[in-house]
Amino acid sequence: MAMDARELRNLFGHFATGVAVVTAKLPDGNKVGVTISSFNSISLEPELVMFSLTNTLLSLPAFESAVSYGINFLAADQQEVSRRFAVKGEDKWADTAMRHGESGAPLLDGALAHIECSLHQRVEAGDHVIFICRVISFATPGATKEPLVFFKGRYCGIETPAPLCQSA
Ligand SMILES: Cc1cc2nc3c(=O)[nH]c(=O)nc-3n(C[C@H](O)[C@H](O)[C@H](O)COP(=O)(O)O)c2cc1C
């Protein structure tokens, strides 16, 4: 059956996700970062997480040469940060408040949570590369903030007060 790529992409958009900015420290000291929705946790023993990057990403070679990665879960008040790190080829760092974590990975101010990690396994999958990474350290500096949610191509928040959220 021939599939319409746009319709399939729309279908994928019906799966609500959080939004993160994945950053990388490069061997020459430079840094890169892109907005992603493809984060997932994988394993506790060992501690593994993953994200996938499209082959057309200008910064893909930089990500592949990285020393370490920072995964920054964005808060609902960080739509602007998400947009900035989703613009192709732009200097995404000019107005970005950040610090370097213990691995050197750039960690963004205002994020819900940070993970620092290093490459465990690289998997080519169609038009994306899956980065499976081993967690080095983690923190939840914005634990009381609402998450930024991406659903059907739009940004949303979770309006339900946390005490009223239903058990899964
Ligand atoms: C909410 C959102 C989620 C995204 N998720 C991904 C993703 O998981 N993987 C990916 O490769 N690009 C994703 N993108 C697109 C990239 O952020 C965008 O292509 C990238 O910043 C361009 O970087 P470049 O200048 O290195 O090409 C997403 C964009 C948005 C707005």
PDBQT file of the ligand as one rigid body, heavy atoms in Angstrom, charges set to zero:
ROOT
HETATM    1  C1  LIG A 201       8.932  20.338  18.869  1.00  0.00    +0.000 C 
HETATM    2  C2  LIG A 201      10.028  19.917  17.912  1.00  0.00    +0.000 A 
HETATM    3  C3  LIG A 201      10.567  18.644  17.990  1.00  0.00    +0.000 A 
HETATM    4  C4  LIG A 201      11.600  18.239  17.128  1.00  0.00    +0.000 A 
HETATM    5  N1  LIG A 201      12.114  16.986  17.249  1.00  0.00    +0.000 NA
HETATM    6  C5  LIG A 201      13.160  16.600  16.471  1.00  0.00    +0.000 A 
HETATM    7  C6  LIG A 201      13.769  15.326  16.668  1.00  0.00    +0.000 A 
HETATM    8  O1  LIG A 201      13.386  14.545  17.547  1.00  0.00    +0.000 OA
HETATM    9  N2  LIG A 201      14.807  14.996  15.846  1.00  0.00    +0.000 N 
HETATM   10  C7  LIG A 201      15.272  15.844  14.879  1.00  0.00    +0.000 A 
HETATM   11  O2  LIG A 201      16.204  15.493  14.171  1.00  0.00    +0.000 OA
HETATM   12  N3  LIG A 201      14.702  17.087  14.680  1.00  0.00    +0.000 NA
HETATM   13  C8  LIG A 201      13.680  17.485  15.470  1.00  0.00    +0.000 A 
HETATM   14  N4  LIG A 201      13.128  18.723  15.312  1.00  0.00    +0.000 N 
HETATM   15  C9  LIG A 201      13.671  19.622  14.280  1.00  0.00    +0.000 C 
HETATM   16  C10 LIG A 201      15.030  20.226  14.709  1.00  0.00    +0.000 C 
HETATM   17  O3  LIG A 201      14.936  20.920  15.955  1.00  0.00    +0.000 OA
HETATM   18  C11 LIG A 201      15.585  21.196  13.659  1.00  0.00    +0.000 C 
HETATM   19  O4  LIG A 201      15.559  20.573  12.398  1.00  0.00    +0.000 OA
HETATM   20  C12 LIG A 201      17.039  21.555  13.994  1.00  0.00    +0.000 C 
HETATM   21  O5  LIG A 201      17.115  22.464  15.091  1.00  0.00    +0.000 OA
HETATM   22  C13 LIG A 201      17.813  22.133  12.836  1.00  0.00    +0.000 C 
HETATM   23  O6  LIG A 201      19.167  22.108  13.251  1.00  0.00    +0.000 OA
HETATM   24  P1  LIG A 201      20.385  22.293  12.239  1.00  0.00    +0.000 P 
HETATM   25  O7  LIG A 201      20.636  23.794  12.174  1.00  0.00    +0.000 OA
HETATM   26  O8  LIG A 201      21.532  21.566  12.885  1.00  0.00    +0.000 OA
HETATM   27  O9  LIG A 201      20.008  21.688  10.912  1.00  0.00    +0.000 OA
HETATM   28  C14 LIG A 201      12.097  19.148  16.154  1.00  0.00    +0.000 A 
HETATM   29  C15 LIG A 201      11.543  20.448  16.073  1.00  0.00    +0.000 A 
HETATM   30  C16 LIG A 201      10.526  20.823  16.949  1.00  0.00    +0.000 A 
HETATM   31  C17 LIG A 201       9.963  22.225  16.857  1.00  0.00    +0.000 C 
ENDROOT
TORSDOF 0
